[in-house]
Amino acid sequence: MVVNWLRENKFAAGILTVLRLYMGYSWITAGYHKLTGGFDASGFLKGVIANPVKGPDGSVVYGWYVDFLQHFALPNVDIFNTIVPLGEFLVGLGLLLGCLTTAAMFFGLVMNFAFFLAGTVSHIPTDLFIGAIILFSGYNAGRIGLDRWVIPFIRKTAFGNKTVKQNG
């Protein structure tokens, strides 16, 4: 019932727009500051590897993630120095414009989970909650945005003349 309301109601679209703009601003400013400020993830990665998330018994909780960071992310830090700020900026841009909103929010959630697994908490739980609402809302989250035109165009192009149900 709540999911249907989020996905179909025009009033919900207004609320989702406010949430989307808030998240978009947060993402785009984080990405912009990293793009223009000489971002280097190596210190953060070394810190996470040296002090991983531990459970109450002192054992490492996400050992597989620490291994990923140590054996893949850190040796390829130059790639991460590019994709993290660019990804944050593009997620923010997509959310602010309401363009490919669900894709932007999906990738935003992937990055939030990556930061969360690294032990960063900050405002991430709130971002995960709001992000999940936006993601579950589908097309309605971008209805007041470019998705109003972009999604029908993609559906028409991808599916041709076949009838595709669109809420709205």
C-alpha positions as CSV (number, residue, x, y, z in Angstrom):
1,M,0.0,0.0,0.0
2,V,2.7,2.5,1.0
3,V,4.9,1.4,-2.0
4,N,2.0,1.9,-4.4
5,W,1.4,5.4,-2.9
6,L,5.1,6.2,-3.4
7,R,5.1,4.9,-6.9
8,E,1.8,6.4,-8.2
9,N,0.6,9.4,-6.1
10,K,1.3,12.9,-7.5
11,F,1.5,14.3,-3.9
12,A,4.1,11.7,-3.2
13,A,6.0,12.9,-6.3
14,G,6.2,16.3,-4.7
15,I,7.6,14.9,-1.4
16,L,10.0,12.7,-3.4
17,T,11.2,15.8,-5.3
18,V,12.2,17.5,-2.1
19,L,14.0,14.4,-0.8
20,R,15.6,14.0,-4.2
21,L,16.8,17.6,-4.3
22,Y,18.2,17.3,-0.8
23,M,20.1,14.1,-1.7
24,G,21.2,15.5,-5.0
25,Y,22.7,18.6,-3.4
26,S,24.5,16.5,-0.8
27,W,26.0,14.2,-3.5
28,I,26.9,16.9,-6.0
29,T,28.7,19.1,-3.5
30,A,30.6,16.2,-2.1
31,G,31.7,15.2,-5.6
32,Y,32.5,18.8,-6.7
33,H,34.7,19.4,-3.6
34,K,36.6,16.2,-4.3
35,L,36.9,17.0,-8.0
36,T,38.3,20.5,-7.3
37,G,40.2,19.8,-4.1
38,G,42.9,17.3,-5.0
39,F,41.1,14.3,-3.7
40,D,43.3,11.3,-2.7
41,A,41.7,8.2,-1.3
42,S,44.9,6.4,-0.4
43,G,45.0,7.8,3.2
44,F,41.4,6.8,3.8
45,L,42.0,3.3,2.4
46,K,45.1,2.8,4.5
47,G,43.1,3.9,7.6
48,V,40.3,1.5,6.9
49,I,42.7,-1.3,6.2
50,A,44.6,-0.6,9.5
51,N,41.5,-0.1,11.6
52,P,38.6,-2.2,10.1
53,V,35.2,-2.5,11.5
54,K,35.3,-4.9,14.4
55,G,32.5,-6.7,16.3
56,P,32.0,-6.9,20.1
57,D,34.5,-9.8,20.3
58,G,37.2,-7.7,18.5
59,S,37.1,-9.8,15.3
60,V,37.0,-8.1,11.9
61,V,33.3,-8.0,10.7
62,Y,33.9,-7.4,7.0
63,G,37.1,-9.1,6.3
64,W,36.2,-9.7,2.7
65,Y,35.8,-6.0,2.2
66,V,39.1,-5.2,3.9
67,D,40.7,-7.7,1.5
68,F,39.1,-6.0,-1.4
69,L,40.4,-2.6,-0.3
70,Q,43.9,-3.9,0.5
71,H,44.4,-6.0,-2.6
72,F,42.4,-4.2,-5.2
73,A,41.4,-0.6,-4.2
74,L,44.7,0.5,-2.7
75,P,46.9,-0.8,-5.6
76,N,44.5,0.9,-8.0
77,V,43.9,4.0,-6.0
78,D,44.4,6.2,-9.1
79,I,41.2,4.7,-10.6
80,F,39.3,5.2,-7.3
81,N,40.6,8.8,-7.1
82,T,38.7,9.4,-10.4
83,I,35.6,7.2,-10.1
84,V,34.6,8.2,-6.5
85,P,34.4,12.0,-7.1
86,L,33.1,11.7,-10.6
87,G,30.5,9.1,-9.4
88,E,29.4,11.3,-6.5
89,F,29.1,14.3,-8.9
90,L,27.1,12.4,-11.5
91,V,24.8,10.8,-8.8
92,G,24.1,14.4,-7.5
93,L,23.5,15.7,-11.0
94,G,21.1,12.9,-11.8
95,L,19.2,13.5,-8.6
96,L,19.1,17.3,-8.9
97,L,17.8,17.1,-12.5
98,G,15.5,14.1,-11.9
99,C,17.2,12.4,-14.8
100,L,17.6,8.6,-14.6
101,T,16.7,9.1,-11.0
102,T,16.5,5.4,-10.0
103,A,19.8,4.6,-11.7
104,A,21.5,7.6,-10.0
105,M,20.0,6.6,-6.6
106,F,21.0,3.0,-7.0
107,F,24.7,4.0,-7.6
108,G,24.5,6.4,-4.7
109,L,23.3,3.6,-2.5
110,V,26.2,1.4,-3.7
111,M,28.7,4.1,-2.7
112,N,26.9,4.7,0.6
113,F,27.2,1.0,1.4
114,A,30.8,1.0,0.4
115,F,31.5,3.9,2.8
116,F,29.4,2.2,5.5
117,L,31.3,-1.1,5.2
118,A,34.5,0.9,5.6
119,G,33.2,2.0,9.0
120,T,32.2,5.5,8.1
121,V,28.9,6.3,9.8
122,S,28.3,10.1,9.7
123,H,24.9,10.8,8.0
124,I,25.0,7.6,6.0
125,P,22.1,5.8,7.8
126,T,19.9,8.7,7.0
127,D,21.1,8.8,3.4
128,L,20.5,5.0,3.1
129,F,16.9,5.4,4.4
130,I,16.1,8.4,2.1
131,G,17.8,6.7,-0.8
132,A,15.9,3.5,-0.4
133,I,12.6,5.5,-0.4
134,I,13.7,7.2,-3.6
135,L,14.8,4.0,-5.2
136,F,11.6,2.1,-4.3
137,S,9.5,5.0,-5.7
138,G,10.8,4.3,-9.2
139,Y,9.6,6.7,-11.9
140,N,7.5,8.8,-9.5
141,A,10.7,10.1,-7.8
142,G,11.7,11.8,-11.1
143,R,8.2,12.7,-12.3
144,I,8.9,16.3,-11.4
145,G,12.2,16.4,-13.4
146,L,13.7,15.3,-16.6
147,D,12.5,11.7,-16.2
148,R,9.0,12.9,-17.3
149,W,10.5,13.1,-20.8
150,V,13.6,10.9,-20.6
151,I,12.0,7.7,-19.3
152,P,9.1,7.6,-22.0
153,F,11.7,8.3,-24.7
154,I,13.9,5.4,-23.4
155,R,10.9,3.1,-23.2
156,K,9.7,4.0,-26.7
157,T,13.2,3.6,-28.1
158,A,14.0,0.3,-26.3
159,F,10.6,-1.3,-26.7
160,G,9.5,0.2,-30.0
161,N,5.8,0.3,-30.5
162,K,5.0,-2.2,-27.8
163,T,2.7,-0.9,-25.1
164,V,4.7,-0.2,-21.9
165,K,2.7,0.7,-18.7
166,Q,3.9,4.0,-17.2
167,N,2.5,5.3,-14.0
168,G,1.3,8.9,-14.5
